[in-house]
Amino acid sequence: MLSDIGILKMGELYNLYVRGKAKEKDPEVGILLIENQTPEELYDAVENIIAINSELGKKRETFYKFLKRTDKD
């Protein structure tokens, strides 16, 4: 799951990217999920993403595939 979440620091705030894929035949750049977050807001957002994936994701499903699947629902 770690490779599916990207964080970019912009000044003192952070942007959160998800659904990136780096280590396969068809890499993809992540999409911007939220921007201009404080560190505390960023931690909360990542914890929420992990909790949702834990609750709704299929067994052994990668986070990338989980997000692609839920985009269609």
C-alpha positions in Angstrom: 0.0 0.0 0.0 2.9 2.3 0.6 3.7 2.7 -3.1 0.0 3.7 -3.8 0.1 6.8 -1.6 2.3 9.8 -2.5 3.0 12.9 -0.5 4.4 16.1 -1.9 5.5 19.0 0.4 4.6 22.5 -1.0 6.1 25.1 1.4 4.8 24.2 4.8 1.7 22.3 3.6 1.3 18.9 1.9 -0.5 17.4 -1.1 -1.8 13.8 -1.0 -1.8 11.7 -4.1 -3.3 8.2 -4.5 -3.6 5.5 -7.0 -0.1 5.7 -8.4 1.6 2.6 -9.6 5.4 2.6 -10.0 6.6 -1.0 -10.1 4.7 -2.7 -12.9 4.7 -2.9 -16.7 2.2 0.0 -17.0 3.2 2.7 -14.4 0.7 5.5 -13.6 1.1 8.8 -11.9 -1.1 9.2 -8.8 -4.1 11.5 -8.8 -4.3 14.5 -6.5 -6.8 13.6 -3.7 -6.3 16.6 -1.3 -4.0 19.5 -1.2 -2.7 22.1 1.2 -2.9 19.9 4.3 -1.1 20.5 7.6 0.8 17.5 8.9 -2.0 16.7 11.3 -4.6 16.8 8.6 -2.4 14.7 6.4 -2.0 12.0 9.1 -5.8 11.9 9.6 -6.4 11.6 5.8 -3.9 8.7 5.4 -5.3 6.9 8.5 -8.9 7.3 7.0 -7.7 5.9 3.7 -6.1 2.9 5.3 -9.2 2.3 7.5 -11.5 2.4 4.5 -9.3 0.0 2.5 -9.1 -2.4 5.5 -12.9 -2.4 5.8 -13.9 -2.6 2.2 -10.9 -4.0 0.3 -10.8 -7.6 -0.8 -8.3 -10.1 0.7 -4.9 -9.6 -1.0 -6.2 -6.8 -3.2 -3.7 -4.1 -3.9 -4.6 -0.6 -2.9 -4.3 0.5 -6.5 -6.8 -2.1 -7.6 -9.1 -1.3 -4.7 -9.2 2.3 -5.8 -9.8 1.4 -9.5 -12.6 -0.9 -8.5 -14.3 1.6 -6.2 -14.0 4.3 -8.9 -16.5 2.3 -10.9 -19.0 1.7 -8.1 
